[in-house]
Amino acid sequence: MSKVKVSNTGKIDFVQAETLPRSIKKFRQSPEIEAFYRFVYENDLQEEAYEVIAAIIQQRKLSPKKK
């Protein structure tokens, strides 16, 4: 069973878990994250995914920290 479905219009649907994982290890193993990794790998989007994550990290470094 595939956890990622891509329609002809390009919309991506993920199978969602019932509850949110409480630990980082369980978060990484959650169906949504696993499906995202699989989607990136199967569609050869590793470079694009890295660029997006790098941009997010850079933006967070530049923004002031909230308490």
For each residue, the residues with C-beta under 8 A, 3 or more apart:
1:
2: 5
3: 14 15 31 34 35 38
4: 12 13 14 15 35 36 38 39 42
5: 2 12 13 14
6: 10 11 12 13
7: 10 11 13
8:
9:
10: 6 7
11: 6 7
12: 4 5 6 39
13: 4 5 6 7
14: 3 4 5 31 32 35 36
15: 3 4 31 32 35
16: 31 32
17: 20 21 30 31 32
18:
19:
20: 17 27 30
21: 17 26 27 29 30
22: 26
23: 26 27
24: 27 28
25: 28 29
26: 21 22 23 29 30
27: 20 21 23 24 30 33
28: 24 25 33
29: 21 25 26 33 34
30: 17 20 21 26 27 33 34
31: 3 14 15 16 17 34 35
32: 14 15 16 17 35 36
33: 27 28 29 30 36 37
34: 3 29 30 31 37 38
35: 3 4 14 15 31 32 38 39
36: 4 14 32 33 39 40
37: 33 34 40 41
38: 3 4 34 35 41 42
39: 4 12 35 36 42 43 45
40: 36 37 43 45 46 49
41: 37 38 44 45 46
42: 4 38 39
43: 39 40
44: 41
45: 39 40 41 48 49
46: 40 41 49 50
47: 50 51
48: 45 51 52
49: 40 45 46 52 53
50: 46 47 53 54
51: 47 48 54 55
52: 48 49 55 56
53: 49 50 56 57
54: 50 51 57 58
55: 51 52 58 59
56: 52 53 59 60
57: 53 54 60 61
58: 54 55 61 62
59: 55 56 62 63
60: 56 57 63
61: 57 58
62: 58 59
63: 59 60
64:
65:
66:
67:
